[in-house]
Amino acid sequence: MTTINSISDMQDDLVAARHDLHQNPQTSYEEEFASNLVSEKLTGWDIKHERGWAITGIIAKIEGQKNTSGKAIALRADMDALDIIEKSGQPWASKTPGKMHGCGHDGHTAMLLGAAKYLSETRNFDGTVYLIFQPAEEGGGGAIKMIEEGLFDKYKIDEVYGLHNWPNLPKGKIAVRPGPVMASADRFEITLTGKGGHAAVPQACIDPIPAACQIVTALQTIVSRTVDPLDQAVVSVTNINGGTGADNVIADSAVLTGTYRSFKPETRAMLTRRIEEISTGIAEAMGLEINFIEQPGGYDPTINTPEETTLCNGVARTLVGEENVETDADPCMGAEDFGAMLQQKPGCYIWLGQAEADNPDSPHNHFCHSPFYDFNDSIIPLGVEYWARLTEKALPLDKEEK
């Protein structure tokens, strides 16, 4: 799938590294195996890098043949796994019980390693490229932590770029779109406190269970009656915990937790406000005390900037042909902490197809976070070449190239 022979020649080594990563998955801020593997590879290729960002993260630096542009870009890959019991059946399946690379971050890491090797050997660009090997994307906010630790203060980075394998897209296709690509994601917790007692004398109690049920129903009206029909948002109550386990006891408290997602900052703020207002109104009307907590760890929406998206679109068309680049793919209500980087710098995040259209039973067709999922090794060279050509286009030696 790649037209650069030196990248094709790397494939076996990169696939082997990907399998090593897959067999040794670690979750947020514990990615020591991945961090050590990345550092070992970079050291062997004589690529300068700094460890210890967000505990296990690594930032590598490669300078081009020239630096008359004074410009720098960053390419980012995530390294963490998930708390899932793997059922892919692959020979390289996880050797760590209860953890697996169920989102393809092992493949993302392998592709960025390949790009590091190619770019360090050719340096066919004018400027500097930083390679960000990031931990803790899966709920840990690793990108946010790296920013808080001074990522964009220490390094002069003008643009940031990311990619993700996409099982909903056939192998050989790339989706690139301006504007929102992934949603924001926030979590809430609602604690209702009443008065427990015997179920035979409910008049002596203040029962939190009916209030919890009414809150769940009422929250569904936020999207249907408050959000513009041309906008998109999700409010999901995912857990209700209440009761003692006895069928003749009214509990004194109940806890609801859930998530809400949107693409626009103003919609995000409205969801936060309305969830609290509705929950508080119902609780107080039913004589209950309420504690509403917007839990930390919310992710910003991932929003591509126009100029950088145009650049990536052009690179994608060069790689797979215009007919294989989707520019009208629907944005996803899933979330990505790369959105925090795009809040700081212009850039673009693309989806790289990995589905096997001719093999419906392929593990590459299962969507991310499925125990049956596996990253498609055959797209590694395409990902490496995408990073290489993007760097050379964003930092051209010949200004007419861009």
C-alpha positions in Angstrom: 0.0 0.0 0.0 3.0 2.3 0.3 5.1 3.7 -2.5 8.2 4.3 -0.5 10.4 1.2 -0.5 12.3 2.0 2.7 9.0 2.1 4.5 7.9 -1.3 3.0 11.2 -2.7 4.2 10.4 -1.8 7.8 7.0 -3.6 7.9 8.2 -6.9 9.5 10.1 -5.1 12.3 7.2 -2.8 13.0 4.7 -5.6 13.0 6.9 -7.5 15.5 7.0 -4.4 17.7 3.3 -4.1 17.5 2.8 -7.7 18.5 5.2 -7.2 21.5 3.1 -4.2 22.5 -0.1 -6.1 22.1 1.1 -9.0 24.3 2.1 -6.7 27.1 -0.7 -4.1 27.5 -0.7 -1.6 30.3 -3.3 1.0 31.1 -3.2 4.7 32.0 0.2 6.0 33.4 1.5 2.4 33.8 2.7 2.0 30.2 6.3 1.0 31.2 6.6 -1.7 28.6 5.6 0.5 25.7 7.7 3.4 27.0 10.8 1.2 27.3 10.2 -0.3 23.8 9.8 3.1 22.3 12.9 4.5 24.0 15.0 1.5 23.0 14.0 1.9 19.4 14.6 5.6 19.3 18.0 5.2 21.0 19.0 2.5 18.5 18.2 5.0 15.7 20.1 7.8 17.4 16.9 9.9 17.8 17.0 12.4 20.6 14.1 12.0 23.0 13.0 12.9 26.5 11.2 10.5 28.8 9.0 11.1 31.9 6.3 13.3 30.3 3.0 12.4 32.1 5.0 9.6 33.8 5.5 7.2 30.9 5.3 9.6 27.9 8.1 10.3 25.5 8.8 13.3 23.2 11.3 12.8 20.4 12.8 15.5 18.3 14.0 15.3 14.7 15.5 18.3 12.8 15.2 18.6 9.0 18.0 19.1 6.5 17.3 22.8 7.0 15.6 25.0 9.6 15.2 28.2 7.6 11.4 28.0 8.1 11.7 28.1 11.9 8.5 26.0 12.0 7.8 22.9 14.0 5.0 20.4 13.9 4.1 17.5 16.2 2.8 14.0 15.4 1.1 12.2 18.2 0.4 8.5 19.0 -1.3 7.1 22.1 0.2 4.0 23.9 -2.2 2.8 26.5 -4.5 -0.3 26.6 -7.9 -1.0 28.1 -9.3 -3.0 31.0 -10.8 -5.7 28.8 -10.5 -9.5 28.7 -9.3 -10.2 25.2 -11.2 -12.7 23.0 -9.5 -12.0 19.6 -8.0 -15.4 19.4 -4.8 -14.0 17.8 -1.5 -15.7 18.4 -0.2 -12.4 19.8 -3.1 -12.0 22.2 -2.6 -10.2 25.6 -0.6 -12.1 28.2 -1.9 -9.8 30.9 -5.2 -11.0 32.3 -8.0 -8.4 32.1 -6.1 -6.0 29.9 -5.8 -5.7 26.1 -5.0 -3.3 23.3 -8.6 -3.0 22.3 -8.3 0.3 20.5 -5.2 -0.1 18.4 -2.9 2.1 20.3 -0.2 -0.6 19.8 -0.6 0.0 16.1 -0.5 3.8 16.4 2.7 3.5 18.4 4.3 1.2 15.8 3.3 3.6 13.0 4.9 6.6 14.7 8.0 4.6 15.4 8.2 3.8 11.7 7.8 7.5 10.9 10.6 8.3 13.4 13.0 6.0 11.6 12.1 7.2 8.2 12.2 10.9 9.1 15.5 10.5 11.0 17.1 8.8 7.9 15.8 11.2 5.2 15.3 14.5 7.0 13.7 15.7 3.8 12.0 18.7 5.4 12.7 22.3 6.5 12.0 22.7 10.2 11.5 20.4 13.2 9.2 17.5 13.9 8.3 16.4 17.4 7.0 12.9 18.0 4.7 12.6 21.0 4.2 9.1 22.4 1.4 9.8 24.8 0.1 7.7 27.7 -3.4 7.5 29.3 -5.7 8.4 26.4 -8.4 6.0 27.6 -9.9 8.2 30.3 -6.7 9.2 32.0 -6.3 12.5 30.1 -2.7 12.0 29.2 -2.7 14.7 26.6 -4.1 17.1 29.2 -1.4 16.2 31.7 1.3 16.7 29.1 0.0 20.1 28.3 -0.2 21.0 32.0 3.4 19.9 32.4 4.4 22.4 29.8 4.4 20.6 26.5 3.7 23.7 24.4 5.7 26.0 26.7 8.9 24.0 26.4 8.6 23.1 22.7 7.8 25.6 20.0 5.1 23.6 18.2 3.1 25.3 15.5 0.7 22.5 14.5 -0.3 19.1 15.9 -1.6 16.1 14.1 -3.2 12.8 15.1 -4.7 9.7 13.6 -6.8 6.7 14.6 -7.5 3.4 13.0 -11.1 3.1 12.0 -12.9 -0.3 11.8 -16.0 1.3 10.3 -13.9 2.3 7.3 -12.5 -0.2 4.7 -8.8 -0.7 4.5 -7.3 1.7 1.9 -9.7 4.5 2.7 -9.1 7.6 4.8 -11.6 10.0 6.4 -10.6 13.6 6.7 -13.1 16.4 7.6 -12.9 19.9 8.9 -14.5 21.0 12.1 -15.8 18.6 14.8 -14.5 15.0 14.5 -15.0 13.6 18.0 -17.2 14.9 20.8 -16.5 16.3 24.2 -17.0 13.9 27.0 -18.0 14.8 30.6 -19.1 12.7 33.5 -21.6 13.4 36.3 -22.6 11.9 39.6 -25.9 12.7 41.4 -26.4 11.6 45.0 -29.9 11.7 46.3 -30.4 11.5 50.1 -33.7 11.0 51.8 -35.0 8.9 54.7 -35.0 5.2 54.7 -37.4 2.8 56.5 -39.9 0.0 56.2 -41.4 -0.5 52.7 -44.8 -1.1 54.4 -44.9 2.5 55.8 -43.6 4.6 52.9 -45.3 7.7 54.3 -42.7 7.7 57.0 -39.9 7.7 54.5 -38.5 10.0 51.8 -37.8 7.5 49.0 -34.9 8.4 46.6 -35.8 5.6 44.1 -38.8 7.3 42.5 -36.9 10.6 42.3 -34.0 8.8 40.6 -36.4 7.3 38.0 -38.0 10.6 37.3 -34.5 12.2 36.9 -33.5 9.6 34.4 -36.7 10.2 32.3 -36.5 14.0 32.6 -32.8 14.1 31.5 -33.8 12.6 28.2 -35.8 15.8 27.3 -32.6 17.8 27.3 -31.5 16.6 23.9 -35.0 16.3 22.4 -36.3 19.6 23.7 -33.3 21.9 24.5 -30.7 21.1 21.9 -31.1 22.5 18.4 -32.2 19.6 16.2 -29.4 20.5 13.8 -26.9 20.2 16.6 -25.8 16.9 18.2 -25.6 15.8 21.8 -25.9 12.8 24.0 -27.0 12.5 27.7 -26.8 8.9 29.1 -27.4 7.8 32.6 -25.3 4.6 32.8 -25.7 3.6 36.4 -28.3 3.7 39.2 -27.2 2.4 42.6 -29.8 2.4 45.3 -31.5 0.0 47.7 -30.3 -2.4 50.4 -31.0 -5.6 48.5 -34.0 -6.3 50.7 -37.4 -6.1 49.1 -39.1 -4.7 52.2 -36.7 -1.8 52.9 -36.7 1.7 51.4 -33.1 3.0 51.1 -32.0 6.4 52.3 -29.9 7.2 49.3 -29.4 6.6 45.6 -26.6 7.5 43.2 -26.8 8.1 39.5 -23.8 8.4 37.2 -23.5 9.0 33.5 -21.9 10.9 30.6 -22.9 13.7 28.3 -21.3 14.6 25.0 -21.4 17.3 22.4 -19.4 19.1 19.7 -20.0 22.8 20.5 -18.6 24.5 23.6 -21.9 26.3 24.2 -23.9 23.1 23.9 -21.5 21.5 26.4 -22.0 24.3 28.9 -25.8 24.1 28.4 -25.8 20.3 29.1 -23.9 20.8 32.3 -26.3 23.5 33.5 -29.5 21.7 32.5 -28.5 18.3 34.0 -27.9 20.0 37.4 -31.1 22.2 37.2 -33.4 19.3 36.3 -32.0 17.0 38.9 -32.1 19.6 41.6 -35.6 20.6 40.8 -37.0 17.0 41.0 -35.0 16.2 44.1 -36.2 19.3 46.0 -39.8 18.8 44.8 -39.7 15.4 46.4 -38.1 16.5 49.6 -34.6 15.0 49.0 -31.2 16.5 49.4 -29.0 16.4 46.3 -25.3 16.6 45.6 -24.4 17.1 42.0 -20.8 16.6 41.0 -19.4 17.2 37.5 -16.6 14.6 37.7 -13.0 15.6 36.7 -11.5 14.2 33.5 -13.8 15.8 30.9 -12.4 15.8 27.3 -12.7 18.7 24.9 -14.2 18.1 21.5 -11.7 17.2 18.8 -12.1 20.0 16.2 -10.0 20.1 13.1 -8.9 23.5 11.8 -9.5 24.3 8.1 -6.1 24.9 6.7 -4.5 21.9 8.4 -7.4 19.7 7.3 -6.9 20.8 3.7 -3.2 19.9 4.0 -4.1 16.4 5.4 -6.7 15.9 2.7 -4.1 16.5 0.0 -1.7 14.1 1.6 -4.4 11.5 1.9 -5.4 11.8 -1.8 -1.8 11.4 -2.8 -1.6 8.2 -0.8 -4.9 6.4 -1.6 -6.4 8.4 -4.5 -9.2 11.0 -4.4 -11.9 8.3 -4.7 -10.7 6.7 -1.4 -10.7 9.9 0.7 -14.0 10.5 2.6 -14.6 14.1 3.4 -18.2 13.8 4.5 -17.9 11.1 7.2 -20.2 11.7 10.1 -18.4 12.9 13.3 -18.3 10.4 16.2 -19.8 10.9 19.6 -16.8 9.1 21.1 -14.2 11.3 22.7 -10.4 11.7 22.3 -8.1 13.7 24.6 -6.2 14.8 21.5 -9.0 17.4 21.5 -7.1 19.2 24.3 -4.1 19.6 22.0 -6.3 21.0 19.2 -7.6 23.6 21.7 -4.1 24.8 22.0 -2.8 24.5 18.5 -4.2 24.2 14.9 -4.1 20.7 13.5 -6.0 17.8 12.1 -7.1 14.3 13.3 -7.9 11.7 10.7 -9.4 8.2 10.5 -7.4 5.4 8.8 -9.6 2.6 7.5 -8.7 -1.0 8.6 -11.8 -3.1 7.9 -11.5 -6.2 5.7 -14.5 -5.9 3.4 -14.1 -9.4 2.0 -13.8 -11.1 5.4 -16.8 -10.2 7.6 -15.4 -12.4 10.4 -12.1 -10.6 10.6 -11.1 -9.2 14.0 -10.2 -6.0 12.2 -13.9 -5.3 11.6 -14.9 -5.3 15.2 -15.1 -1.7 16.5 -12.7 -0.3 19.1 -13.2 -1.5 22.7 -14.6 -4.9 21.6 -12.9 -7.9 23.2 -12.8 -9.4 19.7 -11.0 -6.4 18.1 -7.4 -6.5 16.7 -5.4 -3.8 14.9 -4.8 -4.5 11.2 -1.0 -4.9 10.7 -1.4 -4.4 6.9 -2.1 -0.7 7.4 1.1 0.1 9.3 3.1 1.1 6.2 0.2 3.4 5.1 0.2 5.1 8.5 4.0 5.5 8.4 3.9 7.0 4.9 1.1 9.3 5.9 3.2 10.7 8.7 6.2 11.0 6.4 4.4 12.8 3.6 2.5 15.0 6.0 5.8 16.2 7.5 7.4 16.8 4.2 4.3 18.8 3.0 3.9 20.8 6.2 7.7 21.5 6.3 8.7 21.6 2.6 12.3 22.0 1.6 11.0 23.6 -1.5 8.3 26.2 -0.6 6.5 25.5 -3.8 5.8 21.9 -2.6 3.1 22.8 0.0 
